[in-house]
Amino acid sequence: MKIIKTKDYDQMSRVAANIISAQVIIKPKCVLGLATGSTPIGTYKQLVEWYKKGDVDFSEVTTVNLDEYKGLSPENDQSYRYFMNTNLFDHVNIDKTRTFVPNGLEADSEKACSDYNQIIQDCGGIDLQLLGLGNNGHIGFNEPSNAFEKETHCVALTQSTIDANARFFASMDEVPKEAYTMGIKTIMQAKKIVVVVNGAQKADIVKKAFFGPITPEVPASILQLHNDVTVVGDEAALSAL
Ligand code: F6R
């Protein structure tokens, strides 16, 4: 595992964007695994900037996202599809038909998950997977539990996540209660993994995940077994190491 310490969020974003753009330059037809959340926003912003300067070309890139809320349409501004469109896809020359996010509108969970596994398999696997890290060690929506889930699956959101999301919706009925997420085996099969972390609130979990015991109670700890992981973190996030 490589750890790159940056002085702040902007530098973290530039380093992560550099690794991603190097991947795209070396293999223009690559498959990028992407994440949502607040941490990678700066990385996407940087990639858009470099695209506009003519330094990166996304025309042959395929993307597969980690997760999506079950029940949300791509137009819903809380959906992860909407996040990806507005933060990255709408601003670069990517072919949107080759950008994949689990289908939140598929009510049949088994079908949604097997369709997504098939999409990932048809892409030929992931060259580079970008990950954020949850405060409890989750990656994607793989929450702490007593076993690692291998492939795409449907997860029940915790009550605290549902409550936290409630403010974005008109009524409690509309708040998603479940999500589809890529599984741990699929993430681990990515050839290269880049984890972005920032802020002091991540310091304890960074230490646990990357230096503590490997356990499904801290899902990100499994990344210690991958042979090409780069953690890019600002000083605050890496302060407990
Ligand atoms: C998002 C995702 C999540 C986030 C994690 C960290 O697609 O899969 O695992 O990466 O919750 O979120 P932030 O970056 O908001 O701290």
Residues whose N, C-alpha, C, O or C-beta is under 5 A from the ligand:
A	BS01	F6R	A35 T36 G37 S38 T39 P40 L66 D67 L131 G132 L133 G134 H138 I139 G140 F141
